[in-house]
Amino acid sequence: MIRLPLVLGFSAALFAVGVYGVLARRNAVLVLMGIELMLNAVSVNLIAFSQALGEISGQVFALFVIAVAAAEVGIGLAIVILIYRNRETINVDEVNLLKW
Amino acid sequence: MTAHEWAFAVLALVGVAAALRLVTASNVVHAALYLVVVLSMVGGVYLLLSAEFVAWVQILIYVGAIVILFLFGLMLTKAPIGREALDNQSRGVAALVALAVLAGLVYLFQEAFPWDGPRIDPSGGSAAAVGESIFARFVLPFEAVSFLLLAALIGAIVLSRKDDVA
């Protein structure tokens, strides 16, 4: 038996750390890692609610989150490598072509 | 606290500590290794919640595949060492925003789910149950996800290919 608020607190902490990682890092790969942390926090919540309610769909959605995360990392890293090839840097604050 | 809760607390503490080290690491490869720790701890939490299928998928896909992708990304790009070079100037603002998010989430959770509320009784979550749910109720989203993966695969190839024409 696990108290639901314990699990929710864990996921909230993970999500907040991910937010910090996304906002404070300038290396694009590290920003992507922060996004992974946030996605994992969401999955933890999905699993926790799925088990608390005795409803399996939450776990199916956690699987979908994992699949979408895999696609996101693949595309994200391809873009990062492309930017590196063109600009010799992957610092997100130096990539400002679309900024007015 | 029950034995389950103690085990969960250990996993959660190690996971959050590793996540904090991840976002403050001064070496990108160390950050990727801390990511392994975080993802494994989350997988352990899934196992504790008896979501065994999702737990092994987490280990296989995240720890096995996504971290390798990250390491490849780090190898193919040059990254300096040191927090000053890896972080931007707005670290204080970022910490403030993260703390605000944490406070908001904790406030909402403790309003909606009281400490003495219903507990999780881990059961179910086997591959059989998950598979039955996927192929009985979520066939269409499942196909959509496979299409998404195909599109991502082709997109990644197209993006990272060197075009000699231009």
Interface residues (C-beta under 8 A of the other chain):
Chain A: M1 I2 R3 L4 P5 L6 V7 L8 G9 F10 A12 A13 L14 F15 A16 V17 G18 V19 Y20 G21 L23 A24 R25 R26 N27 V29 L30 L32 M33 G34 E36 L37 N40 S43 V44 I47 A48 S50 Q51 A52 G54 I56 S57 Q59 V60 A62 L63 F64 I66 A67 V68 A69 A70 A71 E72 V73 G74 I75 L77 A78 I79 V80 I81 L82 Y84 I90 N91 V92 D93
Chain B: T2 H4 E5 F8 A9 A12 G15 V16 A19 L20 L22 V23 V28 A31 A32 L35 V38 L39 V42 V45 Y46 L48 L49 S50 A51 F53 V54 V57 Q58 I61 Y62 A65 I66 L69 F70 F72 G73 L74 L76 T77 K78 A79 L86 D87 N88 S90 R91 V93 A94 A95 V97 A98 L99 V101 L102 L105 V106 F109 Q110 F113 P114 W115 G117 P118 R119 I120 D121 P122 S123 G124 G125 A129 V130 S133 I134 R137 F138 P141 V145 L148 L149 A151 A152 L153 G155 A156 L159 S160
